[in-house]
Amino acid sequence: MTFDFDSQIDRTNTGSLKWDKYRDRDVLPFWVADMDFKSPPAVLDALHQRVDHGVFGYTLATDEAVEAVLSYLERVHGLQAEKEWLVWMPGLVPALNVSAAAYTKEGEEILTCTPVYPPFLSAPVWRDRVLKTVDLKIESGRYTFDWEALEEAVTPSTRVFILCNPHNPVGRVYTREELEKVAEFCERHDLVLLSDEIHCDLLLEQGAKHTPMLKLGEETAKRTVAMYAPSKTYNLPGLACAFLVVPDAGIRNRYKLCARGYITEVNSFGYTGCAAAYNHGEPWRQELLQVLRNNRDRLYSFVRQMLPEVKMYPMEATYLAWMDVRALGLDNPVAHFEQYGIGLSNGADFRAPGFLRFNFGCPPAMMEEGLTRLKAAYDAAIAQPVS
Ligand SMILES: Cc1ncc(COP(=O)(O)O)c(C=O)c1O
C-alpha cells in the first residue's frame, strides 16, 4: 500500500458530525456516511497551495475544476458532457430540495423507492409536495425495483422520480437493463428524473459497472438531472462541493431560477479539492477500494458466522452495510447497540424499521473494535427474554 488507510485519526475538536454525536460517551461511530481516512495527499497538497495563495474572494468554478470534472466524466464513465451542462452546488442535499421546488408545484407528487437515503424523503415534504414511496423488492436475494407497485403508485400528478444508483442504503449497482426500465418508466409517465449517482466511484463488486443515466439515450438525457460529487469517494464532504449535469437547457434553467439567491457558490477550497481529487486521486481511490473490499468481506463473514440471526444483503457498492436485525426483537435497535458502544444509522430513517446501517469506511483496526462491540450487543439481545 502506498497510502495510509491504517492510522486512526483523532477527529475530536474538528466539529465532526460523526464523532461529536457521541462526544462524551464511549460509543464508536459507524453511522453518517463519511470515512475516517485522510483525503488523498494530492488533494491535501492542492489545498495547502490554495491556502498559501492567501486571498479567498468570491469564487467562480475554476477552469481547472470544470476541466477536471469533464475529463473525469469521460475517462471514468465514458460520458461526454459539455461545460454549459454543469451546475455547481454546495451539496446534493440542497440540490434535491431545489429540484423538488423546481419541477413540481405544491400538491404534486414526487416518487422514490425505499428504503432510501433520508433526504430523498424529506425534500418533497419540506417543499409541501406529496411524497410517494414504493418499497424495493427482494428478488434472488437482492433488492430490485417493484415494477407492478411503481405502476400502481404513479398518477397524473406525479412529476418527478428520484433514483439512487448505486443505492444507499441497499448497496445495489443497478444493471443497464434495470436502468433502461427506469428510463422507459419516466418517459412513459413524463417524469423528470433526478439521478443521484454520488456513490458511483465506490463499486466494490468485481465486474460491477456503473451506468450513468445520461448514457441511456437522448430522450432520457433530456429529462434527467444527474447528480455527482467527489465528496463520498475522496472523503471531502466538509468541503461542500457537488455538481449536477443537466443537458437540457429548459430543465437546467428551471433549476437555476429556483436556486438563485438561496444557494451560495461552492467555496474556494471545494473547487480546489474537487479538481485535485479527479485529476490526481485515482491511485488513492484504487487502494481505497481494496481496503473497503477487505472491510466488507470481513464484516460479511463475521456477521454470517457470529451473528447468525442478522441478515445482510450483498453490498455491491458504497461503504455502507445494510443489516436486518428484526429477528432480534429489539424495541429500539439503535439505542440497544449504542448501549454496547457502537453507533449505527437507524433503518427507520430510511423507511425500514428494524434495519441498521453500518459504515465500514474506516481503518481495519477500528472496524475490528466495532465488530467486537457488535457481537457483545448481539449476544445481549439474544439473551433477552422475548417480550
Ligand atoms: C445518495 C446520497 N446523496 C447525497 C448525499 C449527500 O450529499 P451532499 O453531502 O453533497 O449533500 C449522500 C450522503 O450520504 C448520499 O448517500
The ligand as an SDF file (V2000), in Angstrom:
LIG
                    3D

 16 16  0  0  0  0  0  0  0  0999 V2000
  -27.3000    9.0880   -2.0260 C   0  0  0  0  0  0  0  0  0  0  0  0
  -26.7010   10.2910   -1.3690 C   0  0  0  0  0  0  0  0  0  0  0  0
  -26.8890   11.5070   -1.8960 N   0  0  0  0  0  0  0  0  0  0  0  0
  -26.3520   12.6060   -1.3460 C   0  0  0  0  0  0  0  0  0  0  0  0
  -25.5750   12.5200   -0.2040 C   0  0  0  0  0  0  0  0  0  0  0  0
  -25.0050   13.7410    0.4440 C   0  0  0  0  0  0  0  0  0  0  0  0
  -24.6880   14.6960   -0.4530 O   0  0  0  0  0  0  0  0  0  0  0  0
  -24.0520   16.0830   -0.0200 P   0  0  0  0  0  0  0  0  0  0  0  0
  -23.0940   15.8520    1.1010 O   0  0  0  0  0  0  0  0  0  0  0  0
  -23.3950   16.5300   -1.2860 O   0  0  0  0  0  0  0  0  0  0  0  0
  -25.1950   16.9720    0.3660 O   0  0  0  0  0  0  0  0  0  0  0  0
  -25.3540   11.2690    0.3840 C   0  0  0  0  0  0  0  0  0  0  0  0
  -24.5750   11.1590    1.6190 C   0  0  0  0  0  0  0  0  0  0  0  0
  -24.5000   10.1550    2.2460 O   0  0  0  0  0  0  0  0  0  0  0  0
  -25.9210   10.1300   -0.2190 C   0  0  0  0  0  0  0  0  0  0  0  0
  -25.7260    8.9070    0.2800 O   0  0  0  0  0  0  0  0  0  0  0  0
  1  2  1  0
  2  3  1  0
  2 15  2  0
  3  4  2  0
  4  5  1  0
  5  6  1  0
  5 12  2  0
  6  7  1  0
  7  8  1  0
  8  9  2  0
  8 10  1  0
  8 11  1  0
 12 13  1  0
 12 15  1  0
 13 14  2  0
 15 16  1  0
M  END
$$$$
